[in-house]
Amino acid sequence: MKKSNWNVSAAFVALALISGTCFSQGQGPRHGRVDFGKSEFEASCASCHGVSGKGDGTLRPFLVRTPSDLTTLAKRNGSVFPTQRVWEIIDGRGSVEIGPHGSRDMPIWGQIYRSEDTQPYELHVRVRISALLDYLSRIQEK
């Protein structure tokens, strides 16, 4: 199998794992199941972006730039959650300009996740970023 086909397959497996873990048997995060995306957000993002995602984390006073309000990403993008752009910002390997983050003050979580990766073909990295994207898309203001 070509590498690009393998990457697409790995991404589908990652999404299936997330869906299977969080939403199996019709039980989502509100039914006592672990919300992997929320847990990942709280562990990796909340110290800067705040538990609510509004940019008011505990480290905010020590940062040069105010962290982005992650609950308005869709609103600021014509009511469409910018999945690819956010993926590239989190992963750090994309060509996307990071805008308000200026000189890349935000950690490159993809690089951190890869250093912890124990799965083949970055499956662990893809699952973690996919879970974050899922959670961020769910906390968008209407």
C-alpha positions in Angstrom: 0.0 0.0 0.0 1.3 3.5 -0.8 2.3 5.7 2.1 -0.4 8.3 1.2 -3.1 5.6 1.1 -1.8 4.2 4.4 -2.0 7.7 6.0 -5.6 8.0 4.9 -6.4 4.6 6.3 -4.7 5.5 9.5 -6.8 8.6 9.8 -10.0 6.6 9.3 -8.8 4.1 12.0 -8.1 7.0 14.3 -11.6 8.5 13.8 -13.1 5.0 14.3 -11.2 4.6 17.6 -12.4 8.0 18.8 -15.9 7.3 17.8 -15.8 3.8 19.3 -14.3 5.0 22.6 -16.5 8.0 23.2 -19.7 7.1 21.6 -20.1 3.3 21.7 -23.6 1.9 22.3 -25.1 5.4 22.0 -23.4 6.7 25.1 -21.4 9.9 24.6 -19.5 12.1 27.0 -22.7 13.2 28.8 -23.4 9.6 29.8 -20.5 8.9 32.0 -18.0 8.0 29.3 -14.6 9.6 29.1 -14.5 12.5 26.7 -11.0 12.0 25.3 -11.1 15.3 23.4 -12.0 17.3 26.5 -9.4 15.4 28.6 -6.7 16.2 26.0 -7.8 19.8 25.9 -7.6 20.2 29.6 -4.2 18.5 29.7 -2.6 20.3 26.8 -4.5 23.6 26.1 -6.5 24.8 29.1 -3.5 26.3 31.0 -3.3 29.0 28.3 -6.7 28.9 26.6 -8.7 28.4 29.8 -11.0 25.5 30.7 -13.8 27.3 28.8 -11.5 27.8 25.7 -12.0 31.6 25.9 -8.3 32.5 26.2 -8.4 33.0 30.0 -6.1 30.2 31.2 -4.1 30.4 34.4 -0.9 31.1 32.4 -2.5 34.1 30.6 -0.8 36.8 32.8 2.6 35.4 31.9 2.2 35.3 28.1 3.3 37.9 25.7 0.1 37.5 23.6 -3.4 36.8 24.7 -4.3 33.2 23.7 -7.1 32.9 21.1 -10.7 32.4 22.1 -11.1 28.9 20.7 -14.9 29.0 21.1 -15.2 31.5 18.2 -13.2 29.8 15.5 -16.2 28.9 13.4 -17.8 32.3 13.9 -14.5 34.0 12.7 -14.5 31.6 9.7 -18.0 32.2 8.2 -19.7 29.8 10.6 -17.6 26.9 9.4 -15.2 25.2 11.8 -11.7 25.5 10.1 -10.7 21.8 10.7 -7.6 21.7 8.4 -6.3 25.1 9.6 -6.6 24.1 13.3 -5.1 20.7 12.6 -2.0 22.4 11.0 -1.7 24.8 13.9 -1.8 22.0 16.5 0.4 19.7 14.5 2.9 22.4 13.5 4.0 20.9 10.2 1.6 22.7 8.0 2.1 25.8 5.9 -0.6 27.7 7.7 0.3 31.1 9.1 -0.3 31.1 12.8 -1.6 34.6 13.0 -2.2 35.8 16.5 0.4 33.4 17.8 3.0 35.5 16.1 6.3 33.8 16.3 4.9 30.5 17.4 4.5 31.1 21.1 2.0 28.2 21.2 3.8 24.8 21.6 3.8 22.6 18.6 1.7 19.8 20.0 2.2 17.5 17.1 5.9 17.4 17.8 5.3 16.7 21.5 2.8 14.0 20.6 5.2 12.4 18.2 7.9 12.3 20.9 5.4 10.2 23.0 4.1 8.2 20.0 4.2 4.4 20.5 1.9 3.6 17.6 2.9 2.9 14.0 2.6 5.7 11.4 1.8 8.3 14.0 -1.6 6.8 14.8 -1.3 8.1 18.4 -0.6 11.7 17.2 -3.6 11.6 14.8 -5.9 10.2 17.4 -5.0 13.0 19.9 -5.3 15.8 17.3 -8.5 14.3 16.0 -9.9 14.2 19.5 -8.9 17.8 20.1 -10.6 18.9 16.9 -13.8 17.0 17.8 -13.9 18.8 21.2 -13.1 22.2 19.8 -15.8 21.8 17.2 -18.3 21.0 20.0 -17.5 24.1 22.1 -18.1 26.6 19.3 -20.4 29.5 20.0 -23.6 29.4 17.9 
